[in-house]
Amino acid sequence: MPANGRRHASLDKRPWGNAYPSGMVVNTLCSQEVVADATREAWLWTTCDDCNAEARRVAEAVQGAPRLSV
């Protein structure tokens, strides 16, 4: 999610689709509260290193969690 000149990651609920609309305040995985920027140019910004590291940690934890069968 682009904000503050970087692409961040968040676990906040997205109100529509797979994105946060411009102007929405979002809590990031790097412990910041930022305002989303959903413009095309913003998606070209570099990724926040702290969000990237935390997103990878979260993904690894999810992959290692036991799955329930239904």
mmCIF file of the N, C-alpha and C atoms, coordinates in Angstrom:
data_MODEL
# 
_entry.id   MODEL 
# 
loop_
_atom_site.group_PDB 
_atom_site.id 
_atom_site.type_symbol 
_atom_site.label_atom_id 
_atom_site.label_alt_id 
_atom_site.label_comp_id 
_atom_site.label_asym_id 
_atom_site.label_entity_id 
_atom_site.label_seq_id 
_atom_site.pdbx_PDB_ins_code 
_atom_site.Cartn_x 
_atom_site.Cartn_y 
_atom_site.Cartn_z 
_atom_site.occupancy 
_atom_site.B_iso_or_equiv 
_atom_site.pdbx_formal_charge 
_atom_site.auth_seq_id 
_atom_site.auth_comp_id 
_atom_site.auth_asym_id 
_atom_site.auth_atom_id 
_atom_site.pdbx_PDB_model_num 
ATOM 1   N N  . MET A 1 1  ? 0.849   -1.155  0.000   1.00 0.00 ? 1  MET A N  1 
ATOM 2   C CA . MET A 1 1  ? 0.000   0.000   0.000   1.00 0.00 ? 1  MET A CA 1 
ATOM 3   C C  . MET A 1 1  ? 0.898   1.222   0.000   1.00 0.00 ? 1  MET A C  1 
ATOM 4   N N  . PRO A 1 2  ? 0.867   2.019   -1.076  1.00 0.00 ? 2  PRO A N  1 
ATOM 5   C CA . PRO A 1 2  ? 1.705   3.207   -1.142  1.00 0.00 ? 2  PRO A CA 1 
ATOM 6   C C  . PRO A 1 2  ? 1.259   4.286   -0.154  1.00 0.00 ? 2  PRO A C  1 
ATOM 7   N N  . ALA A 1 3  ? 2.236   4.861   0.526   1.00 0.00 ? 3  ALA A N  1 
ATOM 8   C CA . ALA A 1 3  ? 1.996   5.973   1.444   1.00 0.00 ? 3  ALA A CA 1 
ATOM 9   C C  . ALA A 1 3  ? 3.338   6.552   1.863   1.00 0.00 ? 3  ALA A C  1 
ATOM 10  N N  . ASN A 1 4  ? 3.385   7.852   2.040   1.00 0.00 ? 4  ASN A N  1 
ATOM 11  C CA . ASN A 1 4  ? 4.596   8.530   2.530   1.00 0.00 ? 4  ASN A CA 1 
ATOM 12  C C  . ASN A 1 4  ? 5.844   8.212   1.706   1.00 0.00 ? 4  ASN A C  1 
ATOM 13  N N  . GLY A 1 5  ? 5.689   8.051   0.407   1.00 0.00 ? 5  GLY A N  1 
ATOM 14  C CA . GLY A 1 5  ? 6.838   7.847   -0.466  1.00 0.00 ? 5  GLY A CA 1 
ATOM 15  C C  . GLY A 1 5  ? 7.395   6.444   -0.514  1.00 0.00 ? 5  GLY A C  1 
ATOM 16  N N  . ARG A 1 6  ? 6.723   5.474   0.086   1.00 0.00 ? 6  ARG A N  1 
ATOM 17  C CA . ARG A 1 6  ? 7.143   4.062   0.074   1.00 0.00 ? 6  ARG A CA 1 
ATOM 18  C C  . ARG A 1 6  ? 5.916   3.177   -0.093  1.00 0.00 ? 6  ARG A C  1 
ATOM 19  N N  . ARG A 1 7  ? 6.155   1.918   -0.479  1.00 0.00 ? 7  ARG A N  1 
ATOM 20  C CA . ARG A 1 7  ? 5.083   0.914   -0.499  1.00 0.00 ? 7  ARG A CA 1 
ATOM 21  C C  . ARG A 1 7  ? 5.162   0.165   0.826   1.00 0.00 ? 7  ARG A C  1 
ATOM 22  N N  . HIS A 1 8  ? 4.079   0.203   1.561   1.00 0.00 ? 8  HIS A N  1 
ATOM 23  C CA . HIS A 1 8  ? 4.018   -0.416  2.888   1.00 0.00 ? 8  HIS A CA 1 
ATOM 24  C C  . HIS A 1 8  ? 3.119   -1.654  2.857   1.00 0.00 ? 8  HIS A C  1 
ATOM 25  N N  . ALA A 1 9  ? 3.151   -2.400  3.953   1.00 0.00 ? 9  ALA A N  1 
ATOM 26  C CA . ALA A 1 9  ? 2.258   -3.550  4.125   1.00 0.00 ? 9  ALA A CA 1 
ATOM 27  C C  . ALA A 1 9  ? 1.406   -3.304  5.365   1.00 0.00 ? 9  ALA A C  1 
ATOM 28  N N  . SER A 1 10 ? 0.209   -3.860  5.353   1.00 0.00 ? 10 SER A N  1 
ATOM 29  C CA . SER A 1 10 ? -0.710  -3.681  6.475   1.00 0.00 ? 10 SER A CA 1 
ATOM 30  C C  . SER A 1 10 ? -1.613  -4.896  6.592   1.00 0.00 ? 10 SER A C  1 
ATOM 31  N N  . LEU A 1 11 ? -2.083  -5.132  7.795   1.00 0.00 ? 11 LEU A N  1 
ATOM 32  C CA . LEU A 1 11 ? -3.077  -6.177  8.021   1.00 0.00 ? 11 LEU A CA 1 
ATOM 33  C C  . LEU A 1 11 ? -4.458  -5.578  8.241   1.00 0.00 ? 11 LEU A C  1 
ATOM 34  N N  . ASP A 1 12 ? -4.582  -4.239  8.094   1.00 0.00 ? 12 ASP A N  1 
ATOM 35  C CA . ASP A 1 12 ? -5.879  -3.583  8.234   1.00 0.00 ? 12 ASP A CA 1 
ATOM 36  C C  . ASP A 1 12 ? -6.828  -4.077  7.144   1.00 0.00 ? 12 ASP A C  1 
ATOM 37  N N  . LYS A 1 13 ? -8.102  -4.136  7.482   1.00 0.00 ? 13 LYS A N  1 
ATOM 38  C CA . LYS A 1 13 ? -9.123  -4.560  6.517   1.00 0.00 ? 13 LYS A CA 1 
ATOM 39  C C  . LYS A 1 13 ? -9.203  -3.542  5.383   1.00 0.00 ? 13 LYS A C  1 
ATOM 40  N N  . ARG A 1 14 ? -9.234  -4.056  4.160   1.00 0.00 ? 14 ARG A N  1 
ATOM 41  C CA . ARG A 1 14 ? -9.381  -3.198  2.979   1.00 0.00 ? 14 ARG A CA 1 
ATOM 42  C C  . ARG A 1 14 ? -10.863 -3.026  2.687   1.00 0.00 ? 14 ARG A C  1 
ATOM 43  N N  . PRO A 1 15 ? -11.305 -1.780  2.478   1.00 0.00 ? 15 PRO A N  1 
ATOM 44  C CA . PRO A 1 15 ? -12.731 -1.550  2.269   1.00 0.00 ? 15 PRO A CA 1 
ATOM 45  C C  . PRO A 1 15 ? -13.256 -2.000  0.912   1.00 0.00 ? 15 PRO A C  1 
ATOM 46  N N  . TRP A 1 16 ? -12.373 -2.132  -0.091  1.00 0.00 ? 16 TRP A N  1 
ATOM 47  C CA . TRP A 1 16 ? -12.825 -2.590  -1.414  1.00 0.00 ? 16 TRP A CA 1 
ATOM 48  C C  . TRP A 1 16 ? -11.666 -3.233  -2.154  1.00 0.00 ? 16 TRP A C  1 
ATOM 49  N N  . GLY A 1 17 ? -11.970 -4.300  -2.823  1.00 0.00 ? 17 GLY A N  1 
ATOM 50  C CA . GLY A 1 17 ? -10.964 -4.977  -3.644  1.00 0.00 ? 17 GLY A CA 1 
ATOM 51  C C  . GLY A 1 17 ? -9.715  -5.355  -2.891  1.00 0.00 ? 17 GLY A C  1 
ATOM 52  N N  . ASN A 1 18 ? -8.584  -5.149  -3.543  1.00 0.00 ? 18 ASN A N  1 
ATOM 53  C CA . ASN A 1 18 ? -7.307  -5.531  -2.961  1.00 0.00 ? 18 ASN A CA 1 
ATOM 54  C C  . ASN A 1 18 ? -6.456  -4.295  -2.682  1.00 0.00 ? 18 ASN A C  1 
ATOM 55  N N  . ALA A 1 19 ? -7.110  -3.156  -2.403  1.00 0.00 ? 19 ALA A N  1 
ATOM 56  C CA . ALA A 1 19 ? -6.355  -1.919  -2.210  1.00 0.00 ? 19 ALA A CA 1 
ATOM 57  C C  . ALA A 1 19 ? -7.026  -1.033  -1.162  1.00 0.00 ? 19 ALA A C  1 
ATOM 58  N N  . TYR A 1 20 ? -6.256  -0.098  -0.668  1.00 0.00 ? 20 TYR A N  1 
ATOM 59  C CA . TYR A 1 20 ? -6.773  0.936   0.226   1.00 0.00 ? 20 TYR A CA 1 
ATOM 60  C C  . TYR A 1 20 ? -6.961  2.196   -0.622  1.00 0.00 ? 20 TYR A C  1 
ATOM 61  N N  . PRO A 1 21 ? -8.103  2.873   -0.525  1.00 0.00 ? 21 PRO A N  1 
ATOM 62  C CA . PRO A 1 21 ? -8.313  4.068   -1.334  1.00 0.00 ? 21 PRO A CA 1 
ATOM 63  C C  . PRO A 1 21 ? -7.443  5.230   -0.855  1.00 0.00 ? 21 PRO A C  1 
ATOM 64  N N  . SER A 1 22 ? -7.104  6.110   -1.766  1.00 0.00 ? 22 SER A N  1 
ATOM 65  C CA . SER A 1 22 ? -6.335  7.302   -1.406  1.00 0.00 ? 22 SER A CA 1 
ATOM 66  C C  . SER A 1 22 ? -7.053  8.051   -0.294  1.00 0.00 ? 22 SER A C  1 
ATOM 67  N N  . GLY A 1 23 ? -6.278  8.495   0.678   1.00 0.00 ? 23 GLY A N  1 
ATOM 68  C CA . GLY A 1 23 ? -6.821  9.259   1.796   1.00 0.00 ? 23 GLY A CA 1 
ATOM 69  C C  . GLY A 1 23 ? -7.158  8.430   3.017   1.00 0.00 ? 23 GLY A C  1 
ATOM 70  N N  . MET A 1 24 ? -7.229  7.105   2.879   1.00 0.00 ? 24 MET A N  1 
ATOM 71  C CA . MET A 1 24 ? -7.559  6.256   4.025   1.00 0.00 ? 24 MET A CA 1 
ATOM 72  C C  . MET A 1 24 ? -6.356  6.152   4.960   1.00 0.00 ? 24 MET A C  1 
ATOM 73  N N  . VAL A 1 25 ? -6.590  6.300   6.250   1.00 0.00 ? 25 VAL A N  1 
ATOM 74  C CA . VAL A 1 25 ? -5.534  6.144   7.249   1.00 0.00 ? 25 VAL A CA 1 
ATOM 75  C C  . VAL A 1 25 ? -5.383  4.652   7.545   1.00 0.00 ? 25 VAL A C  1 
ATOM 76  N N  . VAL A 1 26 ? -4.137  4.163   7.447   1.00 0.00 ? 26 VAL A N  1 
ATOM 77  C CA . VAL A 1 26 ? -3.848  2.734   7.583   1.00 0.00 ? 26 VAL A CA 1 
ATOM 78  C C  . VAL A 1 26 ? -2.680  2.535   8.543   1.00 0.00 ? 26 VAL A C  1 
ATOM 79  N N  . ASN A 1 27 ? -2.754  1.485   9.362   1.00 0.00 ? 27 ASN A N  1 
ATOM 80  C CA . ASN A 1 27 ? -1.649  1.095   10.235  1.00 0.00 ? 27 ASN A CA 1 
ATOM 81  C C  . ASN A 1 27 ? -0.769  0.111   9.478   1.00 0.00 ? 27 ASN A C  1 
ATOM 82  N N  . THR A 1 28 ? 0.528   0.362   9.459   1.00 0.00 ? 28 THR A N  1 
ATOM 83  C CA . THR A 1 28 ? 1.449   -0.460  8.685   1.00 0.00 ? 28 THR A CA 1 
ATOM 84  C C  . THR A 1 28 ? 2.163   -1.481  9.565   1.00 0.00 ? 28 THR A C  1 
ATOM 85  N N  . LEU A 1 29 ? 2.795   -2.445  8.918   1.00 0.00 ? 29 LEU A N  1 
ATOM 86  C CA . LEU A 1 29 ? 3.576   -3.442  9.645   1.00 0.00 ? 29 LEU A CA 1 
ATOM 87  C C  . LEU A 1 29 ? 4.869   -2.862  10.214  1.00 0.00 ? 29 LEU A C  1 
ATOM 88  N N  . CYS A 1 30 ? 5.247   -1.657  9.784   1.00 0.00 ? 30 CYS A N  1 
ATOM 89  C CA . CYS A 1 30 ? 6.416   -0.983  10.360  1.00 0.00 ? 30 CYS A CA 1 
ATOM 90  C C  . CYS A 1 30 ? 5.998   -0.035  11.480  1.00 0.00 ? 30 CYS A C  1 
ATOM 91  N N  . SER A 1 31 ? 4.792   -0.228  12.003  1.00 0.00 ? 31 SER A N  1 
ATOM 92  C CA . SER A 1 31 ? 4.259   0.513   13.160  1.00 0.00 ? 31 SER A CA 1 
ATOM 93  C C  . SER A 1 31 ? 4.050   2.001   12.908  1.00 0.00 ? 31 SER A C  1 
ATOM 94  N N  . GLN A 1 32 ? 3.671   2.362   11.685  1.00 0.00 ? 32 GLN A N  1 
ATOM 95  C CA . GLN A 1 32 ? 3.331   3.738   11.363  1.00 0.00 ? 32 GLN A CA 1 
ATOM 96  C C  . GLN A 1 32 ? 1.843   3.827   11.052  1.00 0.00 ? 32 GLN A C  1 
ATOM 97  N N  . GLU A 1 33 ? 1.294   5.004   11.229  1.00 0.00 ? 33 GLU A N  1 
ATOM 98  C CA . GLU A 1 33 ? -0.056  5.296   10.778  1.00 0.00 ? 33 GLU A CA 1 
ATOM 99  C C  . GLU A 1 33 ? 0.114   6.242   9.596   1.00 0.00 ? 33 GLU A C  1 
ATOM 100 N N  . VAL A 1 34 ? -0.290  5.806   8.408   1.00 0.00 ? 34 VAL A N  1 
ATOM 101 C CA . VAL A 1 34 ? -0.044  6.569   7.182   1.00 0.00 ? 34 VAL A CA 1 
ATOM 102 C C  . VAL A 1 34 ? -1.343  6.780   6.419   1.00 0.00 ? 34 VAL A C  1 
ATOM 103 N N  . VAL A 1 35 ? -1.284  7.689   5.448   1.00 0.00 ? 35 VAL A N  1 
ATOM 104 C CA . VAL A 1 35 ? -2.425  7.964   4.583   1.00 0.00 ? 35 VAL A CA 1 
ATOM 105 C C  . VAL A 1 35 ? -2.141  7.326   3.226   1.00 0.00 ? 35 VAL A C  1 
ATOM 106 N N  . ALA A 1 36 ? -3.015  6.417   2.801   1.00 0.00 ? 36 ALA A N  1 
ATOM 107 C CA . ALA A 1 36 ? -2.831  5.681   1.546   1.00 0.00 ? 36 ALA A CA 1 
ATOM 108 C C  . ALA A 1 36 ? -2.840  6.614   0.341   1.00 0.00 ? 36 ALA A C  1 
ATOM 109 N N  . ASP A 1 37 ? -2.038  6.246   -0.658  1.00 0.00 ? 37 ASP A N  1 
ATOM 110 C CA . ASP A 1 37 ? -1.967  6.973   -1.923  1.00 0.00 ? 37 ASP A CA 1 
ATOM 111 C C  . ASP A 1 37 ? -2.118  5.941   -3.040  1.00 0.00 ? 37 ASP A C  1 
ATOM 112 N N  . ALA A 1 38 ? -3.319  5.820   -3.589  1.00 0.00 ? 38 ALA A N  1 
ATOM 113 C CA . ALA A 1 38 ? -3.611  4.773   -4.573  1.00 0.00 ? 38 ALA A CA 1 
ATOM 114 C C  . ALA A 1 38 ? -3.389  5.230   -6.015  1.00 0.00 ? 38 ALA A C  1 
ATOM 115 N N  . THR A 1 39 ? -2.528  6.218   -6.225  1.00 0.00 ? 39 THR A N  1 
ATOM 116 C CA . THR A 1 39 ? -2.252  6.672   -7.582  1.00 0.00 ? 39 THR A CA 1 
ATOM 117 C C  . THR A 1 39 ? -1.335  5.688   -8.302  1.00 0.00 ? 39 THR A C  1 
ATOM 118 N N  . ARG A 1 40 ? -1.347  5.713   -9.621  1.00 0.00 ? 40 ARG A N  1 
ATOM 119 C CA . ARG A 1 40 ? -0.490  4.811   -10.407 1.00 0.00 ? 40 ARG A CA 1 
ATOM 120 C C  . ARG A 1 40 ? 0.986   5.043   -10.106 1.00 0.00 ? 40 ARG A C  1 
ATOM 121 N N  . GLU A 1 41 ? 1.378   6.295   -9.992  1.00 0.00 ? 41 GLU A N  1 
ATOM 122 C CA . GLU A 1 41 ? 2.781   6.618   -9.746  1.00 0.00 ? 41 GLU A CA 1 
ATOM 123 C C  . GLU A 1 41 ? 3.261   6.070   -8.404  1.00 0.00 ? 41 GLU A C  1 
ATOM 124 N N  . ALA A 1 42 ? 2.385   6.068   -7.420  1.00 0.00 ? 42 ALA A N  1 
ATOM 125 C CA . ALA A 1 42 ? 2.767   5.619   -6.081  1.00 0.00 ? 42 ALA A CA 1 
ATOM 126 C C  . ALA A 1 42 ? 3.176   4.147   -6.067  1.00 0.00 ? 42 ALA A C  1 
ATOM 127 N N  . TRP A 1 43 ? 2.613   3.347   -6.969  1.00 0.00 ? 43 TRP A N  1 
ATOM 128 C CA . TRP A 1 43 ? 2.965   1.919   -7.009  1.00 0.00 ? 43 TRP A CA 1 
ATOM 129 C C  . TRP A 1 43 ? 4.394   1.700   -7.503  1.00 0.00 ? 43 TRP A C  1 
ATOM 130 N N  . LEU A 1 44 ? 5.025   2.738   -8.026  1.00 0.00 ? 44 LEU A N  1 
ATOM 131 C CA . LEU A 1 44 ? 6.406   2.631   -8.487  1.00 0.00 ? 44 LEU A CA 1 
ATOM 132 C C  . LEU A 1 44 ? 7.415   2.942   -7.380  1.00 0.00 ? 44 LEU A C  1 
ATOM 133 N N  . TRP A 1 45 ? 6.933   3.409   -6.237  1.00 0.00 ? 45 TRP A N  1 
ATOM 134 C CA . TRP A 1 45 ? 7.827   3.732   -5.119  1.00 0.00 ? 45 TRP A CA 1 
ATOM 135 C C  . TRP A 1 45 ? 8.515   2.463   -4.616  1.00 0.00 ? 45 TRP A C  1 
ATOM 136 N N  . THR A 1 46 ? 9.626   2.628   -3.926  1.00 0.00 ? 46 THR A N  1 
ATOM 137 C CA . THR A 1 46 ? 10.332  1.475   -3.362  1.00 0.00 ? 46 THR A CA 1 
ATOM 138 C C  . THR A 1 46 ? 9.591   0.946   -2.134  1.00 0.00 ? 46 THR A C  1 
ATOM 139 N N  . THR A 1 47 ? 9.839   -0.305  -1.831  1.00 0.00 ? 47 THR A N  1 
ATOM 140 C CA . THR A 1 47 ? 9.181   -0.968  -0.704  1.00 0.00 ? 47 THR A CA 1 
ATOM 141 C C  . THR A 1 47 ? 9.848   -0.593  0.612   1.00 0.00 ? 47 THR A C  1 
ATOM 142 N N  . CYS A 1 48 ? 9.043   -0.385  1.627   1.00 0.00 ? 48 CYS A N  1 
ATOM 143 C CA . CYS A 1 48 ? 9.534   -0.131  2.978   1.00 0.00 ? 48 CYS A CA 1 
ATOM 144 C C  . CYS A 1 48 ? 10.247  -1.394  3.476   1.00 0.00 ? 48 CYS A C  1 
ATOM 145 N N  . ASP A 1 49 ? 11.511  -1.277  3.835   1.00 0.00 ? 49 ASP A N  1 
ATOM 146 C CA . ASP A 1 49 ? 12.283  -2.444  4.281   1.00 0.00 ? 49 ASP A CA 1 
ATOM 147 C C  . ASP A 1 49 ? 11.691  -3.092  5.527   1.00 0.00 ? 49 ASP A C  1 
ATOM 148 N N  . ASP A 1 50 ? 11.231  -2.280  6.479   1.00 0.00 ? 50 ASP A N  1 
ATOM 149 C CA . ASP A 1 50 ? 10.673  -2.833  7.717   1.00 0.00 ? 50 ASP A CA 1 
ATOM 150 C C  . ASP A 1 50 ? 9.362   -3.568  7.464   1.00 0.00 ? 50 ASP A C  1 
ATOM 151 N N  . CYS A 1 51 ? 8.508   -3.004  6.607   1.00 0.00 ? 51 CYS A N  1 
ATOM 152 C CA . CYS A 1 51 ? 7.259   -3.696  6.254   1.00 0.00 ? 51 CYS A CA 1 
ATOM 153 C C  . CYS A 1 51 ? 7.551   -4.998  5.520   1.00 0.00 ? 51 CYS A C  1 
ATOM 154 N N  . ASN A 1 52 ? 8.514   -4.975  4.618   1.00 0.00 ? 52 ASN A N  1 
ATOM 155 C CA . ASN A 1 52 ? 8.880   -6.169  3.860   1.00 0.00 ? 52 ASN A CA 1 
ATOM 156 C C  . ASN A 1 52 ? 9.344   -7.282  4.790   1.00 0.00 ? 52 ASN A C  1 
ATOM 157 N N  . ALA A 1 53 ? 10.201  -6.947  5.738   1.00 0.00 ? 53 ALA A N  1 
ATOM 158 C CA . ALA A 1 53 ? 10.712  -7.949  6.676   1.00 0.00 ? 53 ALA A CA 1 
ATOM 159 C C  . ALA A 1 53 ? 9.584   -8.523  7.537   1.00 0.00 ? 53 ALA A C  1 
ATOM 160 N N  . GLU A 1 54 ? 8.700   -7.654  8.016   1.00 0.00 ? 54 GLU A N  1 
ATOM 161 C CA . GLU A 1 54 ? 7.593   -8.114  8.865   1.00 0.00 ? 54 GLU A CA 1 
ATOM 162 C C  . GLU A 1 54 ? 6.584   -8.928  8.056   1.00 0.00 ? 54 GLU A C  1 
ATOM 163 N N  . ALA A 1 55 ? 6.322   -8.538  6.810   1.00 0.00 ? 55 ALA A N  1 
ATOM 164 C CA . ALA A 1 55 ? 5.400   -9.291  5.960   1.00 0.00 ? 55 ALA A CA 1 
ATOM 165 C C  . ALA A 1 55 ? 5.932   -10.696 5.700   1.00 0.00 ? 55 ALA A C  1 
ATOM 166 N N  . ARG A 1 56 ? 7.230   -10.810 5.494   1.00 0.00 ? 56 ARG A N  1 
ATOM 167 C CA . ARG A 1 56 ? 7.832   -12.134 5.293   1.00 0.00 ? 56 ARG A CA 1 
ATOM 168 C C  . ARG A 1 56 ? 7.720   -12.983 6.555   1.00 0.00 ? 56 ARG A C  1 
ATOM 169 N N  . ARG A 1 57 ? 7.929   -12.357 7.726   1.00 0.00 ? 57 ARG A N  1 
ATOM 170 C CA . ARG A 1 57 ? 7.812   -13.078 8.991   1.00 0.00 ? 57 ARG A CA 1 
ATOM 171 C C  . ARG A 1 57 ? 6.374   -13.577 9.175   1.00 0.00 ? 57 ARG A C  1 
ATOM 172 N N  . VAL A 1 58 ? 5.396   -12.730 8.879   1.00 0.00 ? 58 VAL A N  1 
ATOM 173 C CA . VAL A 1 58 ? 3.987   -13.107 9.006   1.00 0.00 ? 58 VAL A CA 1 
ATOM 174 C C  . VAL A 1 58 ? 3.654   -14.239 8.031   1.00 0.00 ? 58 VAL A C  1 
ATOM 175 N N  . ALA A 1 59 ? 4.120   -14.140 6.790   1.00 0.00 ? 59 ALA A N  1 
ATOM 176 C CA . ALA A 1 59 ? 3.848   -15.176 5.788   1.00 0.00 ? 59 ALA A CA 1 
ATOM 177 C C  . ALA A 1 59 ? 4.446   -16.520 6.204   1.00 0.00 ? 59 ALA A C  1 
ATOM 178 N N  . GLU A 1 60 ? 5.655   -16.504 6.746   1.00 0.00 ? 60 GLU A N  1 
ATOM 179 C CA . GLU A 1 60 ? 6.284   -17.744 7.197   1.00 0.00 ? 60 GLU A CA 1 
ATOM 180 C C  . GLU A 1 60 ? 5.525   -18.352 8.362   1.00 0.00 ? 60 GLU A C  1 
ATOM 181 N N  . ALA A 1 61 ? 5.023   -17.514 9.257   1.00 0.00 ? 61 ALA A N  1 
ATOM 182 C CA . ALA A 1 61 ? 4.249   -18.014 10.395  1.00 0.00 ? 61 ALA A CA 1 
ATOM 183 C C  . ALA A 1 61 ? 2.943   -18.647 9.928   1.00 0.00 ? 61 ALA A C  1 
ATOM 184 N N  . VAL A 1 62 ? 2.306   -18.037 8.941   1.00 0.00 ? 62 VAL A N  1 
ATOM 185 C CA . VAL A 1 62 ? 1.052   -18.573 8.412   1.00 0.00 ? 62 VAL A CA 1 
ATOM 186 C C  . VAL A 1 62 ? 1.308   -19.899 7.700   1.00 0.00 ? 62 VAL A C  1 
ATOM 187 N N  . GLN A 1 63 ? 2.380   -19.987 6.935   1.00 0.00 ? 63 GLN A N  1 
ATOM 188 C CA . GLN A 1 63 ? 2.695   -21.229 6.218   1.00 0.00 ? 63 GLN A CA 1 
ATOM 189 C C  . GLN A 1 63 ? 3.005   -22.361 7.180   1.00 0.00 ? 63 GLN A C  1 
ATOM 190 N N  . GLY A 1 64 ? 3.572   -22.035 8.335   1.00 0.00 ? 64 GLY A N  1 
ATOM 191 C CA . GLY A 1 64 ? 3.935   -23.066 9.300   1.00 0.00 ? 64 GLY A CA 1 
ATOM 192 C C  . GLY A 1 64 ? 2.810   -23.464 10.230  1.00 0.00 ? 64 GLY A C  1 
ATOM 193 N N  . ALA A 1 65 ? 1.690   -22.745 10.197  1.00 0.00 ? 65 ALA A N  1 
ATOM 194 C CA . ALA A 1 65 ? 0.567   -23.034 11.092  1.00 0.00 ? 65 ALA A CA 1 
ATOM 195 C C  . ALA A 1 65 ? -0.161  -24.295 10.629  1.00 0.00 ? 65 ALA A C  1 
ATOM 196 N N  . PRO A 1 66 ? -0.610  -25.095 11.585  1.00 0.00 ? 66 PRO A N  1 
ATOM 197 C CA . PRO A 1 66 ? -1.391  -26.294 11.204  1.00 0.00 ? 66 PRO A CA 1 
ATOM 198 C C  . PRO A 1 66 ? -2.706  -25.878 10.543  1.00 0.00 ? 66 PRO A C  1 
ATOM 199 N N  . ARG A 1 67 ? -3.110  -26.640 9.552   1.00 0.00 ? 67 ARG A N  1 
ATOM 200 C CA . ARG A 1 67 ? -4.347  -26.337 8.828   1.00 0.00 ? 67 ARG A CA 1 
ATOM 201 C C  . ARG A 1 67 ? -5.450  -27.283 9.269   1.00 0.00 ? 67 ARG A C  1 
ATOM 202 N N  . LEU A 1 68 ? -6.648  -26.739 9.347   1.00 0.00 ? 68 LEU A N  1 
ATOM 203 C CA . LEU A 1 68 ? -7.813  -27.543 9.699   1.00 0.00 ? 68 LEU A CA 1 
ATOM 204 C C  . LEU A 1 68 ? -8.441  -28.074 8.433   1.00 0.00 ? 68 LEU A C  1 
ATOM 205 N N  . SER A 1 69 ? -8.805  -29.338 8.438   1.00 0.00 ? 69 SER A N  1 
ATOM 206 C CA . SER A 1 69 ? -9.522  -29.882 7.281   1.00 0.00 ? 69 SER A CA 1 
ATOM 207 C C  . SER A 1 69 ? -11.009 -29.901 7.601   1.00 0.00 ? 69 SER A C  1 
ATOM 208 N N  . VAL A 1 70 ? -11.798 -29.688 6.583   1.00 0.00 ? 70 VAL A N  1 
ATOM 209 C CA . VAL A 1 70 ? -13.249 -29.609 6.786   1.00 0.00 ? 70 VAL A CA 1 
ATOM 210 C C  . VAL A 1 70 ? -13.909 -30.795 6.161   1.00 0.00 ? 70 VAL A C  1 
# 
